[in-house]
Amino acid sequence: MTTARAAAALAEPAEPVGRGWTAALSLANGAIWVGWFGPLQILLASQAGDFAPGSGMSKETVLAWVTGAGAVVSLLANPFFGALSDRTTARRGRRTPWIVAGTAGGALSLLLLAGAGGLWTMTLGWCLVQLTLNAAFAAVTAAVPDRVPRLQRGAVGGWLGAAQILGVVGGTGLATAAGGVGAGYAACAVFAVVGVVPYVLRYEDLRLAPADRPPWSWRGFLTGFWLSPRRHPDLGWAWLTRFLINLSNSLVLLYLLYYLRDRLHYADPDRGVLILTAVNGLTLMTTVVFGGVWSDRVGRRKPFVVWSGVLMAVATAALAGWQTWPGAIVAAAVLGVGFGVFTSVDFALMTDVLPKALDRGKDLGVINVANALPQVTAPALAAPIVTYLGGYRVLYLVAAVVGLAGAVLVGRIRGVE
């Protein structure tokens, strides 16, 4: 590794990345999402139904506890591993070692889930999946501000977002088509490993020079995770808007299987989840790259995030007022249009408000808490709403209001056009 290339690890990138690099990183990102969403959409819900009778809890409560515990782990793991990758001076670079280790650990954890014989093993397995795959995900996302110039980040964020939704659809499809819970977990594990191989083998990572790594202290390491909203107000507002819009989306997705089964009485709810996920993914794919490229060309981010959030809130409210199978399909399609634009442009917006090059992984990890924290908050809100406070109609109205608040607050970000 040359001195110039080592110094590039902390420089603002200026050379555009090629299509091959973007495709390989996007595939790795999609593979990680397969590892998450195959379980989250189908397999965990099925296991919750199997283990609930012996636990004294309803299947909704079991699923809420398991996904909530995993989300707490995710909440801590993403910034933690992002910070470790910032300080890594390995020969293979700052990010690649964590992509390899995290994906391998994630595959083994999915196989542990495949053999879960009860609630505690299921919970442990899901927490390990969140721990390990978040190590890989933190490194993948940090590679973007490391390597991609600002005016290309909307487009790259769009391709990463496209891979993300393909990972959601692919994970759901693998879980459904594999022919059983154990086979579904095994299929997701294999895909997660295979998907990161092209990026790891073909593209050399930027290496941090040992002289550029700050001196180690536990106090400095731990206090670095606090990013003061007073010192970094744009980052604070950007974090809050992402949290609210993701919370709205999590409230919609959490009980989708049960909504189809218990409220709409859809004959094959597993297949229904796959259909809605595919419809959502198809419309998302039509806007995710287009929205990011358009944002790059006009040099603006906020209007795209605002209007995508408003559109998603309208679609979520439709789920409350039009509780039929056709209504669910329309809502899934409109949600995909809005979330496609939001996914690509909001990612670019987040990279634009990062304070320091040395802490890109850690700071993006803190920002990604806004993705994980809704997974903790959503079960805590959704379970009592569905059980005691009005059911699915009230749940989706609450989700719409939360998403709309996130869209409105984007206007508070001052330092980005």
LINTA-V800911 format. One record per residue. N is the residue number from 1. RES is the residue in three letters. SS is DSSP state (~ for helix, > for strand, _ for the rest). PHI is phi in whole degrees, 0 to 359 (* if undefined). D_CENTER is the distance of its C-alpha to the mean C-alpha in Angstrom with 2 decimals. Layout:
N_RES_SS_PHI_D_CENTER + N_RES_SS_PHI_D_CENTER
This chain:
1_MET___*_32.36 + 2_THR___285_34.39 + 3_THR_~_299_34.62 + 4_ALA_~_297_33.41 + 5_ARG_~_290_30.28 + 6_ALA_~_295_29.62 + 7_ALA_~_294_30.13 + 8_ALA_~_295_27.62 + 9_ALA_~_299_24.80 + 10_LEU_~_250_25.36 + 11_ALA___275_26.63 + 12_GLU___287_25.06 + 13_PRO___296_24.43 + 14_ALA___236_26.95 + 15_GLU___272_27.17 + 16_PRO___301_24.94 + 17_VAL___276_22.92 + 18_GLY___273_24.05 + 19_ARG_~_294_22.65 + 20_GLY_~_296_22.75 + 21_TRP_~_298_20.61 + 22_THR_~_298_17.97 + 23_ALA_~_295_18.18 + 24_ALA_~_293_18.02 + 25_LEU_~_294_15.00 + 26_SER_~_295_13.19 + 27_LEU_~_298_14.47 + 28_ALA_~_298_13.27 + 29_ASN_~_297_9.64 + 30_GLY_~_298_10.24 + 31_ALA_~_296_12.05 + 32_ILE_~_296_9.44 + 33_TRP_~_290_7.39 + 34_VAL_~_300_10.97 + 35_GLY_~_298_11.43 + 36_TRP_~_275_8.84 + 37_PHE_~_268_9.65 + 38_GLY_~_300_13.31 + 39_PRO_~_297_13.94 + 40_LEU_~_292_11.94 + 41_GLN_~_277_13.55 + 42_ILE_~_234_16.96 + 43_LEU_~_290_17.98 + 44_LEU_~_295_17.28 + 45_ALA_~_296_18.84 + 46_SER_~_294_21.78 + 47_GLN_~_295_22.32 + 48_ALA_~_300_22.22 + 49_GLY_~_296_24.94 + 50_ASP_~_288_26.92 + 51_PHE_~_269_26.86 + 52_ALA_~_300_27.29 + 53_PRO_~_303_31.09 + 54_GLY_~_272_31.88 + 55_SER_~_261_29.74 + 56_GLY___79_31.46 + 57_MET___238_28.26 + 58_SER___287_26.99 + 59_LYS_~_298_24.22 + 60_GLU_~_297_22.08 + 61_THR_~_290_22.76 + 62_VAL_~_301_22.17 + 63_LEU_~_297_18.72 + 64_ALA_~_297_17.97 + 65_TRP_~_294_19.31 + 66_VAL_~_293_17.54 + 67_THR_~_292_13.98 + 68_GLY_~_294_14.93 + 69_ALA_~_297_16.28 + 70_GLY_~_297_13.29 + 71_ALA_~_291_11.14 + 72_VAL_~_298_14.03 + 73_VAL_~_299_13.87 + 74_SER_~_300_10.22 + 75_LEU_~_304_11.40 + 76_LEU_~_271_14.20 + 77_ALA_~_289_13.14 + 78_ASN_~_298_10.67 + 79_PRO_~_294_13.42 + 80_PHE_~_297_16.11 + 81_PHE_~_287_15.36 + 82_GLY_~_299_14.62 + 83_ALA_~_293_18.07 + 84_LEU_~_296_19.67 + 85_SER_~_293_18.66 + 86_ASP_~_301_20.17 + 87_ARG___264_23.38 + 88_THR___282_23.53 + 89_THR___243_26.67 + 90_ALA___296_26.66 + 91_ARG___299_28.51 + 92_ARG___277_25.44 + 93_GLY___108_23.75 + 94_ARG___280_21.23 + 95_ARG___258_17.97 + 96_THR_~_303_19.24 + 97_PRO_~_302_20.57 + 98_TRP_~_283_17.29 + 99_ILE_~_297_15.59 + 100_VAL_~_294_18.60 + 101_ALA_~_295_18.93 + 102_GLY_~_294_15.35 + 103_THR_~_290_15.25 + 104_ALA_~_298_18.77 + 105_GLY_~_296_18.12 + 106_GLY_~_297_15.19 + 107_ALA_~_297_17.64 + 108_LEU_~_296_20.35 + 109_SER_~_291_18.36 + 110_LEU_~_296_17.59 + 111_LEU_~_292_21.33 + 112_LEU_~_298_22.14 + 113_LEU_~_298_20.30 + 114_ALA_~_300_22.35 + 115_GLY___260_25.47 + 116_ALA___300_24.63 + 117_GLY___252_27.84 + 118_GLY___191_26.98 + 119_LEU_~_297_24.69 + 120_TRP_~_291_24.74 + 121_THR_~_294_23.98 + 122_MET_~_298_21.09 + 123_THR_~_295_19.69 + 124_LEU_~_299_20.39 + 125_GLY_~_298_18.82 + 126_TRP_~_292_15.47 + 127_CYS_~_296_15.54 + 128_LEU_~_292_16.42 + 129_VAL_~_300_13.62 + 130_GLN_~_296_11.13 + 131_LEU_~_299_13.53 + 132_THR_~_283_14.03 + 133_LEU_~_292_10.85 + 134_ASN_~_291_9.47 + 135_ALA_~_297_12.73 + 136_ALA_~_292_12.08 + 137_PHE_~_294_8.63 + 138_ALA_~_300_10.38 + 139_ALA_~_289_13.23 + 140_VAL_~_297_11.76 + 141_THR_~_291_10.35 + 142_ALA_~_292_13.66 + 143_ALA_~_296_15.65 + 144_VAL_~_291_15.20 + 145_PRO_~_294_17.21 + 146_ASP_~_295_19.40 + 147_ARG_~_241_20.52 + 148_VAL___254_19.88 + 149_PRO___298_22.33 + 150_ARG_~_303_21.27 + 151_LEU_~_277_22.64 + 152_GLN_~_245_20.77 + 153_ARG_~_287_17.25 + 154_GLY_~_297_16.78 + 155_ALA_~_294_17.74 + 156_VAL_~_296_15.72 + 157_GLY_~_299_12.59 + 158_GLY_~_296_13.68 + 159_TRP_~_292_14.06 + 160_LEU_~_297_10.72 + 161_GLY_~_294_9.36 + 162_ALA_~_298_12.10 + 163_ALA_~_295_11.25 + 164_GLN_~_299_7.71 + 165_ILE_~_290_9.71 + 166_LEU_~_296_12.45 + 167_GLY_~_295_10.51 + 168_VAL_~_297_9.85 + 169_VAL_~_294_13.52 + 170_GLY_~_296_14.77 + 171_GLY_~_297_13.50 + 172_THR_~_296_15.02 + 173_GLY_~_295_18.06 + 174_LEU_~_298_18.62 + 175_ALA_~_297_18.47 + 176_THR_~_282_20.89 + 177_ALA_~_274_23.19 + 178_ALA___292_23.59 + 179_GLY___95_26.22 + 180_GLY___160_25.23 + 181_VAL_~_295_22.73 + 182_GLY_~_298_23.80 + 183_ALA_~_294_23.83 + 184_GLY_~_297_20.37 + 185_TYR_~_296_18.93 + 186_ALA_~_297_21.16 + 187_ALA_~_297_20.11 + 188_CYS_~_295_16.37 + 189_ALA_~_296_17.55 + 190_VAL_~_297_19.81 + 191_PHE_~_296_17.43 + 192_ALA_~_302_14.89 + 193_VAL_~_290_17.95 + 194_VAL_~_297_19.58 + 195_GLY_~_291_16.69 + 196_VAL_~_270_16.62 + 197_VAL_~_300_20.43 + 198_PRO_~_302_21.25 + 199_TYR_~_293_19.40 + 200_VAL_~_296_20.76 + 201_LEU_~_275_24.25 + 202_ARG_~_266_24.78 + 203_TYR___238_23.47 + 204_GLU___281_24.84 + 205_ASP___275_22.73 + 206_LEU___281_24.18 + 207_ARG___260_26.00 + 208_LEU___277_26.51 + 209_ALA___292_30.22 + 210_PRO_~_305_31.30 + 211_ALA_~_293_33.29 + 212_ASP_~_272_30.22 + 213_ARG___281_28.47 + 214_PRO___292_29.34 + 215_PRO___302_31.55 + 216_TRP___276_29.90 + 217_SER___206_30.23 + 218_TRP_~_298_28.30 + 219_ARG_~_295_28.92 + 220_GLY_~_296_27.68 + 221_PHE_~_296_24.55 + 222_LEU_~_287_23.67 + 223_THR_~_291_24.79 + 224_GLY___294_22.70 + 225_PHE___283_19.54 + 226_TRP___271_21.16 + 227_LEU___254_20.73 + 228_SER___298_23.45 + 229_PRO___299_22.77 + 230_ARG___289_26.49 + 231_ARG___281_26.47 + 232_HIS___232_23.27 + 233_PRO_~_297_23.27 + 234_ASP_~_296_21.20 + 235_LEU_~_296_18.33 + 236_GLY_~_297_18.84 + 237_TRP_~_292_18.89 + 238_ALA_~_297_15.87 + 239_TRP_~_298_13.91 + 240_LEU_~_296_15.52 + 241_THR_~_295_14.93 + 242_ARG_~_296_11.14 + 243_PHE_~_300_11.40 + 244_LEU_~_294_13.84 + 245_ILE_~_291_12.31 + 246_ASN_~_290_9.04 + 247_LEU_~_297_11.69 + 248_SER_~_302_13.66 + 249_ASN_~_295_11.17 + 250_SER_~_294_10.61 + 251_LEU_~_297_14.41 + 252_VAL_~_289_14.90 + 253_LEU_~_278_12.97 + 254_LEU_~_304_14.04 + 255_TYR___251_17.66 + 256_LEU_~_300_17.66 + 257_LEU_~_299_19.65 + 258_TYR_~_288_22.07 + 259_TYR_~_299_22.42 + 260_LEU_~_293_23.63 + 261_ARG_~_284_25.83 + 262_ASP_~_264_27.33 + 263_ARG_~_260_27.40 + 264_LEU___272_27.75 + 265_HIS___54_29.47 + 266_TYR___290_27.96 + 267_ALA___299_29.89 + 268_ASP___232_27.10 + 269_PRO_~_297_23.88 + 270_ASP_~_300_22.00 + 271_ARG_~_293_23.03 + 272_GLY_~_298_22.31 + 273_VAL_~_299_18.60 + 274_LEU_~_296_18.59 + 275_ILE_~_296_20.61 + 276_LEU_~_296_18.53 + 277_THR_~_296_15.29 + 278_ALA_~_292_17.40 + 279_VAL_~_298_18.89 + 280_ASN_~_300_15.67 + 281_GLY_~_294_14.47 + 282_LEU_~_296_17.94 + 283_THR_~_289_18.15 + 284_LEU_~_298_14.73 + 285_MET_~_296_16.00 + 286_THR_~_286_19.14 + 287_THR_~_241_17.68 + 288_VAL_~_293_14.58 + 289_VAL_~_283_16.83 + 290_PHE_~_303_19.81 + 291_GLY_~_297_18.30 + 292_GLY_~_294_17.21 + 293_VAL_~_296_20.63 + 294_TRP_~_298_22.50 + 295_SER_~_297_20.96 + 296_ASP_~_298_22.07 + 297_ARG_~_292_25.49 + 298_VAL_~_271_26.25 + 299_GLY___70_24.82 + 300_ARG___228_23.17 + 301_ARG___240_19.69 + 302_LYS_~_300_20.32 + 303_PRO_~_301_22.04 + 304_PHE_~_294_19.27 + 305_VAL_~_292_16.69 + 306_VAL_~_299_19.45 + 307_TRP_~_287_20.53 + 308_SER_~_293_17.24 + 309_GLY_~_295_16.57 + 310_VAL_~_297_20.14 + 311_LEU_~_297_19.85 + 312_MET_~_295_16.91 + 313_ALA_~_296_19.03 + 314_VAL_~_297_22.00 + 315_ALA_~_295_20.37 + 316_THR_~_294_19.20 + 317_ALA_~_298_22.77 + 318_ALA_~_296_24.13 + 319_LEU_~_297_22.64 + 320_ALA_~_285_24.80 + 321_GLY_~_265_27.89 + 322_TRP___229_27.88 + 323_GLN___269_27.22 + 324_THR___222_28.20 + 325_TRP_~_298_26.72 + 326_PRO_~_300_27.39 + 327_GLY_~_297_25.82 + 328_ALA_~_295_22.58 + 329_ILE_~_295_22.60 + 330_VAL_~_298_23.31 + 331_ALA_~_299_20.63 + 332_ALA_~_298_17.98 + 333_ALA_~_294_19.40 + 334_VAL_~_292_19.50 + 335_LEU_~_302_16.00 + 336_GLY_~_296_14.95 + 337_VAL_~_300_17.24 + 338_GLY_~_291_15.91 + 339_PHE_~_289_12.17 + 340_GLY_~_298_13.04 + 341_VAL_~_296_14.89 + 342_PHE_~_300_12.54 + 343_THR_~_301_9.58 + 344_SER_~_283_12.13 + 345_VAL_~_285_14.46 + 346_ASP_~_295_12.41 + 347_PHE_~_298_10.92 + 348_ALA_~_297_14.61 + 349_LEU_~_300_15.73 + 350_MET_~_296_13.83 + 351_THR_~_293_15.39 + 352_ASP_~_287_18.65 + 353_VAL___254_18.94 + 354_LEU___293_18.44 + 355_PRO___288_21.75 + 356_LYS___223_22.73 + 357_ALA_~_294_22.32 + 358_LEU_~_296_23.07 + 359_ASP_~_246_20.06 + 360_ARG_~_302_17.32 + 361_GLY_~_296_15.20 + 362_LYS_~_294_15.94 + 363_ASP_~_293_15.52 + 364_LEU_~_294_12.11 + 365_GLY_~_297_11.28 + 366_VAL_~_296_12.93 + 367_ILE_~_297_11.09 + 368_ASN_~_291_7.65 + 369_VAL_~_303_9.58 + 370_ALA_~_293_9.25 + 371_ASN_~_273_5.68 + 372_ALA_~_276_7.37 + 373_LEU_~_301_10.78 + 374_PRO_~_300_10.56 + 375_GLN_~_291_10.18 + 376_VAL_~_278_13.43 + 377_THR_~_289_15.02 + 378_ALA_~_300_14.51 + 379_PRO_~_298_16.62 + 380_ALA_~_296_19.13 + 381_LEU_~_277_19.64 + 382_ALA_~_288_19.43 + 383_ALA_~_301_21.75 + 384_PRO_~_291_24.74 + 385_ILE_~_295_24.34 + 386_VAL_~_293_24.48 + 387_THR_~_278_27.15 + 388_TYR_~_235_29.39 + 389_LEU___245_28.61 + 390_GLY___123_28.89 + 391_GLY_~_80_26.51 + 392_TYR_~_290_23.97 + 393_ARG_~_298_25.72 + 394_VAL_~_292_25.30 + 395_LEU_~_303_21.68 + 396_TYR_~_284_20.74 + 397_LEU_~_292_23.08 + 398_VAL_~_299_21.45 + 399_ALA_~_299_17.97 + 400_ALA_~_294_19.68 + 401_VAL_~_295_21.33 + 402_VAL_~_298_18.28 + 403_GLY_~_296_16.51 + 404_LEU_~_296_19.83 + 405_ALA_~_299_20.22 + 406_GLY_~_298_17.01 + 407_ALA_~_295_18.41 + 408_VAL_~_294_21.80 + 409_LEU_~_286_20.87 + 410_VAL_~_302_19.56 + 411_GLY_~_299_23.31 + 412_ARG_~_282_23.67 + 413_ILE___282_22.15 + 414_ARG___260_25.41 + 415_GLY___271_24.97 + 416_VAL___240_23.02 + 417_GLU___298_24.94
